[in-house]
Amino acid sequence: MENWATNITDTIDKKLEGLRDKEIIFFRIGEFKRNINRVDYFSKSCQICQKEKISISEISDKIDEALNVPGKTRREYDRLISRLSKHMQKEHNFYAPYYYSYIYSFFGIVVGLIIGYALVQINSDIWVEMLSIGFAIGLLPAYVLGHIKDKKVRSEKRLM
């Protein structure tokens, strides 16, 4: 008995033969194939992954239609990719590259601007400098912490 994920990815490859590289990237085919392998691996212990196998099989049979003809099938494909990505992130701890760097940096900027605003209240003559100092105080440590966490995700091979 062959591997389910291998059969599905082979089917997808055959149906999408001749598709340009730009279209493969645009339609997130690589991410879809990786998530197929992950669903196959986790389906032994995860009920949601087991249910998604059915959806993946249905979409893989008509993936050429989904990519070439806008409409219902393409919406189903897009929703499936989004659903798989969210599930892999929430339940199985797979993240997009630089996920934590972006999230931590955003919150660092917000906190830094609040600190900068507090500094402006102390000395309003040099408000631009105070906002800049607060911005840097918030952003730099947050980015470093996010980068460290992203490095850990990469070392554990948990990239989406």
Secondary structure, 3 states (H helix, E strand, C coil): CCCHHHHHHHHHHHHCCCCCHHHHHHCCHHHHHHHHHHHHHHCCCCHHHHHHHHHHHHHHHCHHHHHHCCCHHHHHHHHHHHHHHHHHHHHHCCECCCHHHHHHHHHHHHHHHHHHHHHHHHCHHHHHHHHHHHHHHHHHHHHHHHHHHHHHHHHCCCEC
